[in-house]
Amino acid sequence: MDRRPTRPGPAGRPAATPHTFVNRPEAFLHAFSALGAENTASLIAAAADVALLVDESGIIRDVSIGNADLAELPHDDWIGKSWTETVTVESRPKVEALLSDPGVGPVQRWRHVNHPSAQGVDVPMMYSAIQTGPGKQVVAIGRDMRPLATIQQRLISAQQSMERDYLRLRQLETRYRALFQSVSEGVLIVDATTLKIVEANPAAARVLDEAARRLVGRALTECFDPASRPALQSLLDHARAARQADDTRLAVAGSGSQATVSVSLFRQDSVSLFLVRVTPPANELDVSAAPTRRAVLAAVDRAPDALVVTDPSGRILYANASFAAMAQMDSSEQVQGEPLDRWLGRAGVDLGVLIATLRQNDAVRLFPTVMRGRFGGETTVEISATAVPGEHPCLGFTVRDVGRRLPAEGRSSVGLSRTVGQLTELVGRVPLKDIVGETTDMIEQLCIEAALQLTRDNRAAAAEMLGLSRQSLYVKLRRYGLGDYTPDGSGSGAGAGER
């Protein structure tokens, strides 16, 4: 028995330590002394999920399975094998440690050991080795750890699920905050019981002529003129009953200005809240915005780039003077109501590509095409476009003349690009054979330039590197404008290395 001193427990009794008898250890000794070998073996088999009898050489001499769930283990094959052969590779040092220093007292060391199974999934076990006598024979008692592993896995899954839900809520809160702060309409969140303002966005603070942080915690009725408070109370009562109340114009406290107020009721976390929308009257909004709107329209109409607004089908709603000039029309009114593809690129193709892209990405940048005038003139242009959602959705296009900055020569009417990304954008606007031809020429030119760089402009070596004759290389050099040449190597582009 372990006679080490222990901390006193209740009523002066020694406090329990792991695997230490609490009271009357002689009672346990007397009870076990009466057991025979057969009863002792039965007791061990009943107490352990797995019991192994291991000799001094580490060979398993007998196995007892006390848990029917462990029948999948090949325990019949263990007898006669070394214990280390029945466990996975990473568990062998733990088994060797148990065999080299088995326990002889009440305090035992437990080791986590994995057994391979026929299903291919390791079976986790906790083993403790006990020396049975003066010899080195050891009894290893094992406990099945799969139920605990299952609980741990469920706990980890639950924690991960909670973290995902928490992250999702944080993202939703961030989006809500961004929308709440940036929306142009004044919004107040009000406690339906106390009528205290819980949240207020900057737009509501502007309408009520008060700082947003000062509005929080203030009674909603204090924000409006006393003469308007009965109407406000009626509005709130109607919202409680009908969940939605009609707009009502009320006077703001202090400034006396008018504000249109609407109220709706909702519940959050078992608390009733009012969503109060506060906006200036429509006529005030129009008066304040009218000078700015007129200035913007004047700037748009005089812009040097063509600007066009169409409906979702591509029919022109507005066009500025630059677009009318590019289309060779007398005025912008003449193009209104007409389909944009009447002047844009290949009829029925370019505009279809633009609209399809806008439906997916909401924006298109630097789309190359041509503008056709009424009298047959063509202008090379780049188009950027955006989709404007809302009650009346529309599409906006900016058309820029880039004819003077693009090279005059080209394989097609729209000028093929030399990047893979732009080549793919030509699908539907340029025949496939032209795209393939341009791609082949681009790769061929790049390879020739790389060969000339590697050989330091030695044409003979470059031709050999490319698997071409020198005459073929000279033809391609002339075709791509890569330098003057002469077949005898005396040209300015031949260089001293030409042989």
Solvent accessible surface area in square Angstrom, and as a share of the most:
residue,aa,sasa,rsa
1,M,81,0.36
2,D,32,0.17
3,R,187,0.68
4,R,148,0.54
5,P,133,0.84
6,T,45,0.26
7,R,193,0.71
8,P,103,0.65
9,G,18,0.18
10,P,120,0.76
11,A,115,0.89
12,G,65,0.63
13,R,131,0.48
14,P,78,0.49
15,A,25,0.20
16,A,71,0.55
17,T,51,0.30
18,P,102,0.64
19,H,93,0.41
20,T,29,0.17
21,F,68,0.28
22,V,71,0.41
23,N,87,0.45
24,R,148,0.54
25,P,28,0.18
26,E,97,0.44
27,A,40,0.31
28,F,94,0.39
29,L,101,0.50
30,H,142,0.63
31,A,60,0.46
32,F,103,0.43
33,S,88,0.56
34,A,84,0.65
35,L,63,0.31
36,G,38,0.37
37,A,91,0.70
38,E,141,0.63
39,N,82,0.42
40,T,54,0.31
41,A,59,0.46
42,S,65,0.42
43,L,80,0.40
44,I,49,0.25
45,A,30,0.23
46,A,89,0.69
47,A,82,0.64
48,A,3,0.03
49,D,37,0.19
50,V,0,0.00
51,A,9,0.07
52,L,2,0.01
53,L,57,0.28
54,V,0,0.00
55,D,16,0.08
56,E,118,0.53
57,S,84,0.54
58,G,6,0.06
59,I,39,0.20
60,I,0,0.00
61,R,126,0.46
62,D,76,0.39
63,V,25,0.14
64,S,34,0.22
65,I,50,0.26
66,G,49,0.47
67,N,36,0.18
68,A,93,0.72
69,D,98,0.51
70,L,0,0.00
71,A,70,0.54
72,E,62,0.28
73,L,4,0.02
74,P,55,0.34
75,H,43,0.19
76,D,111,0.57
77,D,87,0.45
78,W,9,0.03
79,I,93,0.47
80,G,46,0.45
81,K,91,0.38
82,S,26,0.17
83,W,0,0.00
84,T,25,0.15
85,E,108,0.48
86,T,7,0.04
87,V,4,0.02
88,T,20,0.11
89,V,111,0.64
90,E,100,0.45
91,S,1,0.00
92,R,97,0.35
93,P,84,0.53
94,K,66,0.28
95,V,0,0.00
96,E,99,0.44
97,A,28,0.22
98,L,4,0.02
99,L,46,0.23
100,S,94,0.61
101,D,88,0.46
102,P,24,0.15
103,G,19,0.18
104,V,123,0.71
105,G,32,0.31
106,P,41,0.26
107,V,75,0.43
108,Q,29,0.13
109,R,114,0.42
110,W,66,0.23
111,R,73,0.27
112,H,84,0.38
113,V,0,0.00
114,N,30,0.16
115,H,0,0.00
116,P,62,0.39
117,S,15,0.10
118,A,90,0.70
119,Q,123,0.55
120,G,67,0.65
121,V,105,0.61
122,D,65,0.34
123,V,2,0.01
124,P,21,0.13
125,M,0,0.00
126,M,46,0.21
127,Y,0,0.00
128,S,2,0.01
129,A,3,0.02
130,I,59,0.30
131,Q,50,0.22
132,T,76,0.44
133,G,32,0.31
134,P,147,0.93
135,G,41,0.40
136,K,147,0.62
137,Q,74,0.33
138,V,3,0.02
139,V,18,0.10
140,A,0,0.00
141,I,33,0.17
142,G,0,0.00
143,R,121,0.44
144,D,20,0.10
145,M,40,0.18
146,R,58,0.21
147,P,82,0.52
148,L,82,0.41
149,A,42,0.33
150,T,62,0.36
151,I,105,0.53
152,Q,94,0.42
153,Q,107,0.48
154,R,170,0.62
155,L,102,0.51
156,I,80,0.41
157,S,51,0.33
158,A,49,0.38
159,Q,88,0.39
160,Q,92,0.41
161,S,43,0.28
162,M,137,0.61
163,E,114,0.51
164,R,134,0.49
165,D,64,0.33
166,Y,132,0.50
167,L,104,0.52
168,R,124,0.45
169,L,114,0.57
170,R,124,0.45
171,Q,83,0.37
172,L,86,0.43
173,E,82,0.37
174,T,88,0.51
175,R,140,0.51
176,Y,88,0.33
177,R,98,0.36
178,A,61,0.47
179,L,122,0.61
180,F,11,0.05
181,Q,86,0.38
182,S,88,0.57
183,V,47,0.27
184,S,103,0.67
185,E,55,0.25
186,G,1,0.01
187,V,17,0.10
188,L,0,0.00
189,I,15,0.08
190,V,0,0.00
191,D,33,0.17
192,A,6,0.04
193,T,119,0.69
194,T,76,0.44
195,L,29,0.14
196,K,92,0.39
197,I,2,0.01
198,V,67,0.38
199,E,37,0.17
200,A,10,0.08
201,N,0,0.00
202,P,46,0.29
203,A,3,0.02
204,A,0,0.00
205,A,9,0.07
206,R,167,0.61
207,V,23,0.13
208,L,9,0.05
209,D,103,0.53
210,E,51,0.23
211,A,40,0.31
212,A,31,0.24
213,R,188,0.68
214,R,150,0.55
215,L,0,0.00
216,V,77,0.44
217,G,47,0.45
218,R,70,0.26
219,A,17,0.14
220,L,0,0.00
221,T,34,0.20
222,E,83,0.37
223,C,4,0.02
224,F,0,0.00
225,D,45,0.23
226,P,85,0.53
227,A,89,0.69
228,S,14,0.09
229,R,84,0.31
230,P,93,0.58
231,A,43,0.33
232,L,0,0.00
233,Q,70,0.31
234,S,69,0.44
235,L,11,0.06
236,L,0,0.00
237,D,68,0.35
238,H,93,0.42
239,A,0,0.00
240,R,96,0.35
241,A,88,0.69
242,A,51,0.40
243,R,133,0.48
244,Q,97,0.43
245,A,3,0.03
246,D,116,0.60
247,D,92,0.48
248,T,41,0.24
249,R,132,0.48
250,L,4,0.02
251,A,18,0.14
252,V,1,0.01
253,A,29,0.23
254,G,87,0.84
255,S,64,0.41
256,G,44,0.42
257,S,49,0.32
258,Q,69,0.31
259,A,0,0.00
260,T,32,0.18
261,V,0,0.00
262,S,6,0.04
263,V,1,0.00
264,S,21,0.14
265,L,27,0.13
266,F,66,0.28
267,R,140,0.51
268,Q,102,0.46
269,D,127,0.66
270,S,96,0.62
271,V,69,0.40
272,S,30,0.19
273,L,18,0.09
274,F,0,0.00
275,L,60,0.30
276,V,0,0.00
277,R,90,0.33
278,V,0,0.00
279,T,32,0.19
280,P,39,0.25
281,P,2,0.01
282,A,71,0.55
283,N,92,0.47
284,E,78,0.35
285,L,88,0.44
286,D,83,0.43
287,V,112,0.64
288,S,80,0.52
289,A,36,0.28
290,A,27,0.21
291,P,75,0.47
292,T,89,0.52
293,R,127,0.46
294,R,152,0.56
295,A,63,0.49
296,V,81,0.47
297,L,101,0.50
298,A,48,0.37
299,A,66,0.51
300,V,41,0.24
301,D,56,0.29
302,R,205,0.75
303,A,21,0.16
304,P,125,0.79
305,D,34,0.18
306,A,0,0.00
307,L,37,0.18
308,V,1,0.01
309,V,48,0.28
310,T,0,0.00
311,D,36,0.19
312,P,63,0.40
313,S,82,0.53
314,G,1,0.01
315,R,116,0.42
316,I,2,0.01
317,L,97,0.48
318,Y,63,0.24
319,A,0,0.00
320,N,0,0.00
321,A,56,0.44
322,S,25,0.16
323,F,0,0.00
324,A,4,0.03
325,A,74,0.57
326,M,35,0.16
327,A,0,0.00
328,Q,63,0.28
329,M,23,0.10
330,D,113,0.58
331,S,43,0.28
332,S,19,0.12
333,E,118,0.53
334,Q,78,0.35
335,V,0,0.00
336,Q,81,0.36
337,G,37,0.35
338,E,54,0.24
339,P,45,0.28
340,L,1,0.01
341,D,29,0.15
342,R,113,0.41
343,W,4,0.02
344,L,1,0.00
345,G,4,0.04
346,R,120,0.44
347,A,73,0.57
348,G,56,0.54
349,V,39,0.23
350,D,2,0.01
351,L,10,0.05
352,G,39,0.38
353,V,46,0.27
354,L,1,0.00
355,I,17,0.09
356,A,50,0.39
357,T,39,0.23
358,L,2,0.01
359,R,183,0.67
360,Q,149,0.66
361,N,95,0.49
362,D,87,0.45
363,A,33,0.26
364,V,17,0.10
365,R,185,0.67
366,L,111,0.55
367,F,10,0.04
368,P,29,0.18
369,T,0,0.00
370,V,13,0.08
371,M,1,0.00
372,R,63,0.23
373,G,11,0.10
374,R,105,0.38
375,F,150,0.63
376,G,59,0.57
377,G,32,0.31
378,E,110,0.49
379,T,36,0.21
380,T,34,0.20
381,V,0,0.00
382,E,29,0.13
383,I,0,0.00
384,S,36,0.23
385,A,7,0.05
386,T,64,0.37
387,A,28,0.21
388,V,70,0.40
389,P,113,0.71
390,G,56,0.54
391,E,157,0.70
392,H,151,0.68
393,P,65,0.41
394,C,28,0.17
395,L,13,0.07
396,G,15,0.15
397,F,2,0.01
398,T,57,0.33
399,V,1,0.01
400,R,129,0.47
401,D,73,0.38
402,V,4,0.02
403,G,34,0.33
404,R,233,0.85
405,R,149,0.54
406,L,68,0.34
407,P,110,0.69
408,A,113,0.87
409,E,157,0.70
410,G,53,0.51
411,R,120,0.44
412,S,28,0.18
413,S,88,0.57
414,V,14,0.08
415,G,33,0.32
416,L,22,0.11
417,S,20,0.13
418,R,133,0.49
419,T,72,0.42
420,V,105,0.60
421,G,46,0.45
422,Q,85,0.38
423,L,8,0.04
424,T,85,0.50
425,E,79,0.36
426,L,1,0.01
427,V,100,0.58
428,G,40,0.38
429,R,7,0.02
430,V,9,0.05
431,P,71,0.44
432,L,130,0.65
433,K,159,0.68
434,D,31,0.16
435,I,18,0.09
436,V,82,0.47
437,G,20,0.19
438,E,7,0.03
439,T,42,0.24
440,T,77,0.45
441,D,18,0.09
442,M,19,0.08
443,I,94,0.48
444,E,49,0.22
445,Q,34,0.15
446,L,103,0.51
447,C,63,0.38
448,I,3,0.01
449,E,51,0.23
450,A,47,0.36
451,A,2,0.02
452,L,20,0.10
453,Q,141,0.63
454,L,132,0.66
455,T,23,0.14
456,R,223,0.82
457,D,53,0.28
458,N,15,0.08
459,R,5,0.02
460,A,25,0.19
461,A,36,0.28
462,A,0,0.00
463,A,2,0.02
464,E,145,0.65
465,M,104,0.47
466,L,55,0.27
467,G,68,0.65
468,L,57,0.28
469,S,65,0.42
470,R,99,0.36
471,Q,104,0.46
472,S,44,0.28
473,L,0,0.00
474,Y,4,0.02
475,V,66,0.38
476,K,42,0.18
477,L,0,0.00
478,R,156,0.57
479,R,138,0.50
480,Y,34,0.13
481,G,63,0.61
482,L,44,0.22
483,G,36,0.35
484,D,101,0.52
485,Y,47,0.18
486,T,43,0.25
487,P,84,0.53
488,D,114,0.59
489,G,16,0.16
490,S,85,0.55
491,G,17,0.16
492,S,102,0.66
493,G,13,0.13
494,A,2,0.02
495,G,43,0.41
496,A,112,0.87
497,G,25,0.24
498,E,22,0.10
499,R,184,0.67
